[in-house]
Amino acid sequence: MNYVEAPDSVIMVAVDEEQATYLVRQWRHPWGQTSWEVPAGTLELDEEPLAGARRELVEEAGLTGGRWLDLGSARPSAVLSTRQHLFLVQDLKPDRRRPEPYERDMILRRLPLADALSAALAGQIAHAGSITALVRAARHLGLI
């Protein structure tokens, strides 16, 4: 059996007091196109998921959160070793965005969570981890 070993990742659905969330658009080399996704990133060696999620949310969205809910984990593919750790983040505060060099062209978009969920369910968001995280966050918040 062939498979790819990859580090674990974190995926965050950040929801503000107006029930809006944040998506980022970035280039995905394997797909040959840009992709709208919720903020996400790869964990550093021996980094705890919550610490990595806090770091990635500031890097990509320029946000910190006061409340973090663990939405469980997901496996993106049977041929990948990685686990995706999913979080719902609330009580948001702005911070200075700190993108990695390859993320500097990333676009940040704020939209109603219900619209992001609709986009995910309609196939307008292709990133499987984002779809899973949006559905779990929406369920927790009573939208579905």
GROMACS elastic network, one bead per residue, 0.5 to 0.9 nm:
[ bonds ]
;  ai    aj funct       b0    kb
    1    79     6  0.87067   500
    2    79     6  0.69688   500
    3    78     6  0.78173   500
    3    80     6  0.56466   500
    3    81     6  0.71907   500
    4    79     6  0.60788   500
    4    81     6  0.62203   500
    4    82     6  0.85334   500
    5    79     6  0.86100   500
    5    80     6  0.59874   500
    5    82     6  0.68286   500
    6     9     6  0.89879   500
    6    80     6  0.66761   500
    6    81     6  0.58719   500
    6    82     6  0.52944   500
    6    83     6  0.87791   500
    7    42     6  0.65201   500
    7    43     6  0.65168   500
    7    44     6  0.78618   500
    7    45     6  0.79545   500
    7    81     6  0.77877   500
    7    82     6  0.56460   500
    7    83     6  0.78125   500
    8    41     6  0.87954   500
    8    42     6  0.60909   500
    8    43     6  0.57568   500
    8    44     6  0.85467   500
    8    49     6  0.83877   500
    8    81     6  0.81896   500
    8    84     6  0.59032   500
    8    85     6  0.76239   500
    9    40     6  0.71752   500
    9    41     6  0.54958   500
    9    43     6  0.52565   500
    9    44     6  0.89205   500
    9    49     6  0.76239   500
    9    52     6  0.81988   500
    9    53     6  0.85070   500
    9    82     6  0.72803   500
    9    83     6  0.64569   500
    9    85     6  0.61577   500
    9    86     6  0.87158   500
   10    39     6  0.84881   500
   10    40     6  0.54120   500
   10    41     6  0.54964   500
   10    42     6  0.63550   500
   10    43     6  0.69401   500
   10    49     6  0.64350   500
   10    50     6  0.81192   500
   10    52     6  0.68581   500
   10    53     6  0.55775   500
   10    56     6  0.80198   500
   10    73     6  0.89012   500
   10    83     6  0.85202   500
   10    84     6  0.55099   500
   10    86     6  0.59362   500
   10    87     6  0.76687   500
   11    38     6  0.68749   500
   11    39     6  0.60574   500
   11    41     6  0.67304   500
   11    53     6  0.70316   500
   11    56     6  0.87280   500
   11    57     6  0.89326   500
   11    84     6  0.68168   500
   11    85     6  0.61538   500
   11    87     6  0.62804   500
   11    88     6  0.88006   500
   11   129     6  0.68918   500
   11   130     6  0.69239   500
   11   133     6  0.69480   500
   12    38     6  0.62816   500
   12    39     6  0.55812   500
   12    40     6  0.60795   500
   12    53     6  0.68674   500
   12    54     6  0.89900   500
   12    56     6  0.86713   500
   12    57     6  0.72535   500
   12    85     6  0.84948   500
   12    86     6  0.59419   500
   12    88     6  0.58901   500
   12    89     6  0.67456   500
   12   130     6  0.81598   500
   12   133     6  0.71396   500
   12   134     6  0.87553   500
   13    21     6  0.67126   500
   13    22     6  0.73167   500
   13    23     6  0.85867   500
   13    38     6  0.60567   500
   13    39     6  0.71418   500
   13    40     6  0.89949   500
   13    86     6  0.79908   500
   13    87     6  0.62402   500
   13    89     6  0.60279   500
   13    90     6  0.86907   500
   13   113     6  0.89885   500
   13   130     6  0.81145   500
   13   133     6  0.65594   500
   13   134     6  0.64501   500
   13   137     6  0.68534   500
   14    20     6  0.81218   500
   14    21     6  0.54003   500
   14    22     6  0.62551   500
   14    23     6  0.89764   500
   14    38     6  0.80805   500
   14    39     6  0.82074   500
   14    57     6  0.83662   500
   14    63     6  0.84150   500
   14    65     6  0.78463   500
   14    87     6  0.82645   500
   14    88     6  0.59967   500
   14    90     6  0.60522   500
   14    91     6  0.88431   500
   14    92     6  0.74333   500
   15    18     6  0.78393   500
   15    19     6  0.56722   500
   15    20     6  0.54520   500
   15    22     6  0.74113   500
   15    88     6  0.73670   500
   15    89     6  0.61030   500
   15    90     6  0.53269   500
   15    91     6  0.78238   500
   15    92     6  0.73806   500
   15   112     6  0.87848   500
   15   113     6  0.72650   500
   15   137     6  0.89895   500
   16    19     6  0.54097   500
   16    20     6  0.54979   500
   16    21     6  0.64795   500
   16    22     6  0.89820   500
   16    89     6  0.83893   500
   16    90     6  0.59798   500
   16    91     6  0.64301   500
   16    92     6  0.59234   500
   16    93     6  0.88805   500
   17    20     6  0.73775   500
   17    90     6  0.77636   500
   17    91     6  0.71582   500
   17    92     6  0.80949   500
   18    21     6  0.88316   500
   18   112     6  0.78485   500
   19   111     6  0.86475   500
   19   112     6  0.59696   500
   19   113     6  0.58435   500
   19   114     6  0.81041   500
   20   110     6  0.64512   500
   20   111     6  0.51861   500
   20   114     6  0.80142   500
   20   115     6  0.87884   500
   20   116     6  0.87665   500
   21    38     6  0.83269   500
   21   109     6  0.83117   500
   21   110     6  0.56446   500
   21   111     6  0.55961   500
   21   112     6  0.59105   500
   21   113     6  0.51530   500
   21   114     6  0.89007   500
   21   116     6  0.75381   500
   22    37     6  0.85674   500
   22    38     6  0.63328   500
   22    39     6  0.75153   500
   22    61     6  0.74600   500
   22   108     6  0.68278   500
   22   109     6  0.55372   500
   22   111     6  0.64056   500
   22   112     6  0.85161   500
   22   113     6  0.82549   500
   22   116     6  0.85915   500
   23    36     6  0.61530   500
   23    37     6  0.52463   500
   23    39     6  0.64564   500
   23    61     6  0.82854   500
   23   107     6  0.82210   500
   23   108     6  0.58668   500
   23   109     6  0.51803   500
   23   110     6  0.64629   500
   23   111     6  0.78704   500
   23   116     6  0.81211   500
   24    35     6  0.79791   500
   24    36     6  0.55627   500
   24    37     6  0.53798   500
   24    38     6  0.59721   500
   24    39     6  0.62410   500
   24    60     6  0.75034   500
   24    61     6  0.75712   500
   24   106     6  0.63741   500
   24   107     6  0.54174   500
   24   109     6  0.61699   500
   24   110     6  0.89187   500
   25    34     6  0.63527   500
   25    35     6  0.53143   500
   25    37     6  0.63322   500
   25    38     6  0.86667   500
   25   105     6  0.86477   500
   25   106     6  0.55458   500
   25   107     6  0.50800   500
   25   108     6  0.66311   500
   25   109     6  0.80581   500
   26    33     6  0.84238   500
   26    34     6  0.52028   500
   26    35     6  0.55774   500
   26    36     6  0.68654   500
   26    37     6  0.81304   500
   26   103     6  0.72534   500
   26   105     6  0.72638   500
   26   106     6  0.50854   500
   26   107     6  0.69640   500
   27    31     6  0.84806   500
   27    32     6  0.75308   500
   27    33     6  0.57802   500
   27    35     6  0.63305   500
   27   103     6  0.88028   500
   27   105     6  0.87010   500
   27   106     6  0.79987   500
   28    31     6  0.55070   500
   28    32     6  0.60409   500
   28    33     6  0.56748   500
   28    34     6  0.56529   500
   28    35     6  0.66473   500
   29    32     6  0.50277   500
   29    33     6  0.68940   500
   29    34     6  0.84229   500
   30    33     6  0.82109   500
   31    34     6  0.80131   500
   31    35     6  0.88816   500
   35   125     6  0.71078   500
   35   126     6  0.71273   500
   35   127     6  0.73188   500
   36   107     6  0.89879   500
   36   124     6  0.81884   500
   36   125     6  0.59512   500
   36   126     6  0.77649   500
   36   127     6  0.76820   500
   36   130     6  0.88248   500
   37    40     6  0.78706   500
   37   125     6  0.67368   500
   37   126     6  0.80667   500
   37   127     6  0.63142   500
   37   129     6  0.84808   500
   37   130     6  0.56539   500
   37   131     6  0.83281   500
   38   127     6  0.88315   500
   38   129     6  0.85867   500
   38   130     6  0.55398   500
   38   131     6  0.86794   500
   38   133     6  0.82816   500
   38   134     6  0.81224   500
   39    53     6  0.88993   500
   39    56     6  0.71311   500
   39    57     6  0.61907   500
   39    59     6  0.89987   500
   39    60     6  0.61925   500
   39    61     6  0.68245   500
   39   130     6  0.82782   500
   40    53     6  0.74831   500
   40    56     6  0.63791   500
   40    57     6  0.73652   500
   40    60     6  0.78811   500
   40   129     6  0.87222   500
   40   130     6  0.82900   500
   41    52     6  0.78455   500
   41    53     6  0.76053   500
   41    56     6  0.59647   500
   41    57     6  0.87004   500
   41    60     6  0.88136   500
   42    52     6  0.76907   500
   42    53     6  0.89705   500
   42    56     6  0.83325   500
   42    84     6  0.89852   500
   43    46     6  0.78900   500
   43    47     6  0.59501   500
   43    48     6  0.76405   500
   43    49     6  0.69302   500
   43    51     6  0.88049   500
   43    52     6  0.56188   500
   43    53     6  0.81972   500
   43    56     6  0.89235   500
   44    47     6  0.52225   500
   44    48     6  0.84837   500
   44    52     6  0.73549   500
   45    48     6  0.89394   500
   47    50     6  0.84948   500
   47    51     6  0.67207   500
   47    52     6  0.62978   500
   48    51     6  0.53844   500
   48    52     6  0.62118   500
   48    53     6  0.86358   500
   49    52     6  0.50766   500
   49    53     6  0.60082   500
   49    54     6  0.86257   500
   49    85     6  0.65705   500
   49    86     6  0.89346   500
   50    54     6  0.61825   500
   50    55     6  0.86156   500
   50    68     6  0.83300   500
   50    70     6  0.84823   500
   50    85     6  0.85561   500
   50    87     6  0.83556   500
   51    54     6  0.52090   500
   51    55     6  0.62790   500
   51    56     6  0.86749   500
   52    55     6  0.50645   500
   52    56     6  0.60574   500
   52    57     6  0.85488   500
   53    56     6  0.51474   500
   53    57     6  0.60630   500
   53    58     6  0.87213   500
   53    85     6  0.85422   500
   53    86     6  0.87441   500
   53    87     6  0.78245   500
   54    57     6  0.53468   500
   54    58     6  0.65668   500
   54    59     6  0.87676   500
   54    63     6  0.86781   500
   54    64     6  0.68360   500
   54    65     6  0.77441   500
   55    58     6  0.55049   500
   55    59     6  0.62239   500
   55    60     6  0.87605   500
   55    64     6  0.87580   500
   56    60     6  0.59553   500
   56    61     6  0.79988   500
   56    98     6  0.88047   500
   56    99     6  0.86804   500
   57    60     6  0.54784   500
   57    61     6  0.54551   500
   57    62     6  0.64920   500
   57    63     6  0.58172   500
   57    64     6  0.66764   500
   57    65     6  0.85699   500
   57    97     6  0.86139   500
   58    61     6  0.55356   500
   58    64     6  0.60983   500
   58    94     6  0.85841   500
   58    95     6  0.66329   500
   58    96     6  0.70815   500
   58    97     6  0.55944   500
   58    98     6  0.63650   500
   58    99     6  0.82113   500
   59    62     6  0.60047   500
   59    63     6  0.81750   500
   59    96     6  0.81149   500
   59    97     6  0.51720   500
   59   100     6  0.71570   500
   59   103     6  0.89060   500
   60    63     6  0.82162   500
   60    97     6  0.62817   500
   60    98     6  0.66625   500
   60    99     6  0.55301   500
   60   100     6  0.82683   500
   60   103     6  0.76286   500
   60   106     6  0.78435   500
   60   108     6  0.80022   500
   61    64     6  0.87455   500
   61    94     6  0.86547   500
   61    95     6  0.84847   500
   61    96     6  0.86520   500
   61    97     6  0.60431   500
   61    98     6  0.83309   500
   61    99     6  0.84621   500
   61   108     6  0.65903   500
   62    93     6  0.85779   500
   62    94     6  0.59056   500
   62    96     6  0.51106   500
   62    98     6  0.69478   500
   62    99     6  0.87486   500
   63    92     6  0.63410   500
   63    93     6  0.56401   500
   63    95     6  0.51356   500
   63    96     6  0.76101   500
   63    97     6  0.74182   500
   64    89     6  0.84509   500
   64    90     6  0.88130   500
   64    91     6  0.82345   500
   64    92     6  0.56178   500
   64    93     6  0.52732   500
   64    94     6  0.64090   500
   64    95     6  0.65256   500
   65    68     6  0.68106   500
   65    89     6  0.57017   500
   65    90     6  0.55987   500
   65    91     6  0.54066   500
   65    93     6  0.62602   500
   65    94     6  0.89090   500
   66    89     6  0.74686   500
   66    90     6  0.61713   500
   66    92     6  0.62777   500
   66    93     6  0.78981   500
   67    88     6  0.81327   500
   67    89     6  0.57303   500
   67    90     6  0.50457   500
   67    91     6  0.58901   500
   67    92     6  0.81494   500
   68    87     6  0.65418   500
   68    88     6  0.58408   500
   68    90     6  0.65487   500
   68    91     6  0.88287   500
   69    72     6  0.89836   500
   69    86     6  0.85797   500
   69    87     6  0.55201   500
   69    88     6  0.50758   500
   69    89     6  0.64551   500
   69    90     6  0.84715   500
   70    73     6  0.84210   500
   70    85     6  0.77633   500
   70    86     6  0.61968   500
   70    88     6  0.66296   500
   70    89     6  0.89394   500
   71    85     6  0.75774   500
   71    86     6  0.50767   500
   71    87     6  0.51224   500
   71    88     6  0.66472   500
   71   133     6  0.74970   500
   71   136     6  0.66515   500
   71   137     6  0.72937   500
   71   140     6  0.86479   500
   72    84     6  0.84819   500
   72    85     6  0.61406   500
   72    86     6  0.56466   500
   72    87     6  0.74938   500
   72   136     6  0.89343   500
   73    83     6  0.64941   500
   73    84     6  0.52734   500
   73    86     6  0.56046   500
   73    87     6  0.88872   500
   74    82     6  0.88780   500
   74    83     6  0.58867   500
   74    84     6  0.51177   500
   74    85     6  0.67658   500
   74    86     6  0.76553   500
   74   129     6  0.74981   500
   74   132     6  0.78647   500
   74   133     6  0.89909   500
   75    78     6  0.73926   500
   75    80     6  0.78488   500
   75    81     6  0.79749   500
   75    82     6  0.65417   500
   75    83     6  0.50795   500
   75    84     6  0.61076   500
   75   129     6  0.84750   500
   76    79     6  0.86382   500
   76    80     6  0.71453   500
   76    81     6  0.88845   500
   76    82     6  0.74392   500
   76    83     6  0.72969   500
   76    84     6  0.72802   500
   76   128     6  0.67768   500
   76   129     6  0.67690   500
   77    80     6  0.54208   500
   77    81     6  0.80935   500
   77    82     6  0.83669   500
   78    81     6  0.76309   500
   80    83     6  0.85033   500
   84   129     6  0.71455   500
   86   129     6  0.81680   500
   86   130     6  0.89674   500
   86   132     6  0.83988   500
   86   133     6  0.59078   500
   86   136     6  0.86549   500
   87   133     6  0.72735   500
   87   137     6  0.79012   500
   88   133     6  0.79592   500
   88   134     6  0.87781   500
   88   136     6  0.85506   500
   88   137     6  0.59052   500
   88   140     6  0.88177   500
   89    92     6  0.73126   500
   94    97     6  0.86582   500
   98   104     6  0.88064   500
   99   102     6  0.77360   500
   99   103     6  0.53497   500
   99   104     6  0.57755   500
   99   106     6  0.82554   500
  100   103     6  0.51224   500
  100   104     6  0.66217   500
  101   104     6  0.56273   500
  101   105     6  0.87769   500
  102   105     6  0.74391   500
  102   106     6  0.84765   500
  103   106     6  0.52110   500
  103   107     6  0.89264   500
  104   107     6  0.84916   500
  110   113     6  0.89067   500
  111   114     6  0.83776   500
  111   115     6  0.67105   500
  111   116     6  0.68270   500
  112   115     6  0.52442   500
  112   116     6  0.64889   500
  112   117     6  0.87414   500
  113   116     6  0.50470   500
  113   117     6  0.61170   500
  113   118     6  0.85426   500
  113   134     6  0.80902   500
  113   138     6  0.75948   500
  113   143     6  0.89416   500
  114   117     6  0.50779   500
  114   118     6  0.61322   500
  114   119     6  0.86374   500
  114   138     6  0.77832   500
  114   143     6  0.73462   500
  115   119     6  0.61405   500
  115   120     6  0.85878   500
  116   119     6  0.50630   500
  116   120     6  0.62197   500
  116   121     6  0.86977   500
  116   125     6  0.84263   500
  116   134     6  0.75544   500
  117   120     6  0.50434   500
  117   121     6  0.61875   500
  117   122     6  0.85150   500
  117   131     6  0.76321   500
  117   134     6  0.59569   500
  117   135     6  0.66787   500
  117   138     6  0.74265   500
  118   121     6  0.51288   500
  118   122     6  0.59800   500
  118   123     6  0.86391   500
  118   124     6  0.85231   500
  119   122     6  0.50919   500
  119   123     6  0.62938   500
  119   125     6  0.59956   500
  120   123     6  0.54062   500
  120   124     6  0.57156   500
  120   126     6  0.72953   500
  120   127     6  0.86652   500
  120   128     6  0.89977   500
  120   130     6  0.78876   500
  120   131     6  0.54401   500
  120   132     6  0.88627   500
  120   134     6  0.76573   500
  120   135     6  0.83899   500
  121   124     6  0.75647   500
  121   125     6  0.78542   500
  121   131     6  0.74961   500
  121   135     6  0.86428   500
  122   125     6  0.77550   500
  123   126     6  0.61758   500
  125   128     6  0.80532   500
  125   130     6  0.76282   500
  125   131     6  0.69797   500
  126   129     6  0.88866   500
  126   130     6  0.80353   500
  126   131     6  0.75181   500
  127   130     6  0.54181   500
  127   131     6  0.64245   500
  127   132     6  0.88714   500
  128   131     6  0.51123   500
  128   132     6  0.62181   500
  128   133     6  0.85985   500
  129   132     6  0.51316   500
  129   133     6  0.60576   500
  129   134     6  0.84950   500
  130   133     6  0.51091   500
  130   134     6  0.59673   500
  130   135     6  0.85098   500
  131   134     6  0.52208   500
  131   135     6  0.61933   500
  131   136     6  0.86511   500
  132   135     6  0.52784   500
  132   136     6  0.62138   500
  132   137     6  0.85915   500
  133   136     6  0.51852   500
  133   137     6  0.60065   500
  133   138     6  0.84334   500
  134   137     6  0.51520   500
  134   138     6  0.59623   500
  134   139     6  0.84713   500
  135   138     6  0.51400   500
  135   139     6  0.60973   500
  135   140     6  0.86306   500
  135   144     6  0.79852   500
  136   139     6  0.51118   500
  136   140     6  0.62139   500
  136   141     6  0.86592   500
  137   140     6  0.51094   500
  137   141     6  0.61920   500
  137   142     6  0.86559   500
  137   143     6  0.86492   500
  138   141     6  0.50648   500
  138   142     6  0.61423   500
  138   143     6  0.50246   500
  138   144     6  0.60760   500
  139   142     6  0.50958   500
  139   143     6  0.56973   500
  140   143     6  0.77114   500
  140   144     6  0.82690   500
  141   144     6  0.80185   500
